[in-house]
């Protein structure tokens, strides 16, 4: 029967997925990086139940990555964890809108407009996550900083920000792990910033990561019983991104789950310095 379902998936007669046939909760598609063990989703949840932050990376336009994120959210919720969902996709300034969505005060049409004010990837890639959080009344946390701030830093440097812009973001510098520096250098080229100085672009990345980390810390200071599942691009979610900024400022416990991405996060190449778990895509 399972083979039959997979064949149907290949010809597009079941729900689409960028990675092919959907996996079941007991499929051992997750590698625990520290020892190479293969885990099912239910076994992964056992590892995560005592953790305060769970970072689940993504490629923004990958439907399968968002399915994996929802699987983690649902599994931890079913296990009885007090789950909240942290979002790179929403700015902190839109928190009231997220609260209104979760409480049922906004129609999907109205909220979709707000979503596009915050994020450019197609709403339907994320819709199931937002709908599930609403159905389960899971808090959703806007983590991102205003693009005006990161844009200014990228063009003029962190020192150009005034006190009202920096808030508690003091002393942001481009001092990062060698692997992250390599990532930023490649991103600098891909983003096409031309003659703008690389150091400013690097500082903007650090502002981005540090602000999201501090917003997570602020939420957990008020809700220490929560397990926050953080949805962010793989460059922010890996250990050298937001988790490193959190570690600099707190002792919060965390785990990182990255999807397997050719050329970025691959089996046999990632280490425990990068991620705790690698979710395979075959």
N, C-alpha and C positions, 0 to 999 in steps of 0.2 A: 504493500500500500504506500509506504513512504517513497519508494522508487517512483511509483506512478505519480505521486504529488509533485516530486521534483521534476519529472518530465513535463508535466503540465506547466510548471513555473517557467521552464525554458521556452515554451512557446507562447508565454504571456497570458495564460488562461487563469492564473491566480495573481494575487497581489504582487506588485513589482518589488524587487529588491536589487540593489546594485551588486550584491554579492551572490545572487542566485537563490537557491532554495533556503527558506527560513529554517532556523535551527531550533531544536527543542531545548528545554531547560536543563536536561541531563547530558547534552552533547558536550564533550570535553574540548571546547574550542578556545579556551583561555590558558595562556602559559603564565605560570607564576615564575617571574624572572629569576628570583633568588636561587631557585633550585631546579628550574626547568620542568616542574611538575605541570601536568595537564589537568585543568579544573573544569567542572561544569558550573553553570551559573549558580546553582544552589550551594555548591562548595565555595564559590567565590563569596557569596553572601555571608557565610560563616566567618570568613576572614575579615569582613568589613563591619560586622555588627558593633564592634567597640570603637570604631574610628569616628572622629568628629567631622572630617572633610574627606570626600571622595571625589577626586577629579576624573572626569570622563571626557577624553579628548574627542575631537571630530575634525573632519573636513566639512566645511559648512554646507556644501552642496551634495553631500553623500546621504542618501536616504537610509542606507544600512547603518551608518554610524548613529543616526538619530533613533533608529529602532533599537540599537544596542543600549543607548542612553535610557530609553524608556524601559527596557527590560531590567536595568539595574534599579531604576526608581521604583518600578512595580515590585520587584523581588524584595527590596529592603522594606518597602511599605508593608507587604504581606508578612514579612518576618517580624513586624511589630515595632520597627524603628520609627522614631519621630522625625520624619523626613522633611527637609526643605530643599528647594531647588534654586541654586545660584546660577545666574545667567550673564554670560558675556554679552548676550544679544540685547540687553536692556541697560540703559543708563540708570544710575542711582536716582537721578532727578525724576524718573518715571515710576518711582516706587508706588505712589498712590494709585496709579493706573493698574499696576500689577495686583495690588490689594483689592481693587474694585473688580478686577476680572475673577480672582479666586473667590470672592464673596458672592459672585453672581450678579453684580450690579450692571455689568456691561454686556451687550449682545456681542456675538462673535464678529459681526460686521463692524461694529464700532471699535472693538479691540484690534481687529486686523489693521485698521487705519493707524492706530497707535503703534502697533508692531512695526509697520513700515516707516514710521517716523524714527524708529530706533535701529532698524536692521534692514539689509537689502536682500538677503536670501529669501527664497519663496516661502510664504507662510505655510504652505501645505507640507513642507519638509519638517516643520516643528509642530504643526497643529496637534498631533496626537499627544505630544508631551504636555502642551498647555491645557488641552481638554482633560487629560487624566488628572493633572494637578488640581484643576477646578473641581472635578468630580470628587476627589479625595480630600479637598480643602487643604492641600499642601501649600505652605508659604512659598512664594516665588520672590527671589531677591535680585533686584537690579544692581549689577556690580560695576558697570562700565563708567568711564569718565567722559566728560564732554569732548567731542572731537575738536572743538575749538582749542582746548587746552593741549591735546596731543599734537594738533597741527601747529600750534605756536611753538611748542618745544622742538618739533622736528625742523622748523625753519629758523628758530632763533635761540634755542637752547633752554635748559631748565632755569637758568639764572634770569631769563626774561620774564618769568611769571611773578606776579605780585602776590602778597600774602593772602588776599581773598581767593586767589586761584589755587594756591598750593595747599591751603588748609594744614593738615598734619603731615603732608608729604614733604618732609624736610630732607635735604641732602641727597637727592637722587643723583646717582652717578652712573657712568657706563663701566662699572666694575662687575663683570659677570664671568661665569665659568667658560672655559675655552670652547666647549661644544656649543654653548649658547651664542658666543661671539661669532662662531662660524655661521650659525643659523641667521643671526642678524645681518651679517655681511651679505649672505645670499638674498635675504629679504630686501635689503637696501637696493641691490641691483634689480630685483624683480619689480619693486615698487616704482622704479624709474625716477628717483628724486634728483637726478642730474647733478647740478653743481652744489647742492646743499651738503653741508659737512656731515660726514658719517657719524661723528660723535653726537650731534643733535638728534639724528634719527635713532641712535642707540638709546639716548636719554628718554626719547618719547616712548620707546618700547618699555623701558623701566618704569616710567610713570604709569603706563597702562597696566603692567603687572602689579605694581605696588598699590595702586588705587583699588584694584579688584581684591587684592589680598587684604587690605585694610577694611574694606566693606564687609568681607567675610568675617573678619575678626570682630567688627562692631556688632554684627548680627549674633554671633555666638556668645558674645559677652552678655547679651540680653536673653539668649535662649541656649544655655549651655547643655541642655538635654538633647538638642537637635543633632541629627546627622545631615550635613549639607552636601548634596550631590551637585557638583559644579560642572556645568556644561560650557566648554570653551574650546576654541581651536587648539589643535594638537601642540602648536608652538607655545601657547600660554599654559596648557594643562600639564605639560611634561615637567619633571622635577626642577628644571632650571628656570622655569617661568614663574607663575604665580606661587607654587609651593615654596620656592626659594625665598620669595619676598615674605611669605607668612612665617617661615622658619627664622628669618632675621628678627622678627618682631614678637614672636610668641612661641609657646611650647605646644600648640595645638597638634593633635595627632592627625595624620592624613595617609591616604593611599592614592596612587595614580594608576589609572587604566587608560592605555592608549590603543587605538585600533591599529592593526597592521596596515602600514602605508608604504608601498614600494619607494625606495629611495630616501625614506625618512625614518620609519620605525619598522624594522624587519626582524623576523625571527633569526636568532643566531648573531645578531648585530647589536641589538639594544642591551643595555646593562642595567643593573639595579640603580645606577646613578641617573638613569633616564626615566624609568617607570617601574612600578611594582608588578604590573600585569600587561600582557600583550594579547589583544583579542584578535584571533585569526580570522581571515576573510575568505578562506576557501569554502 
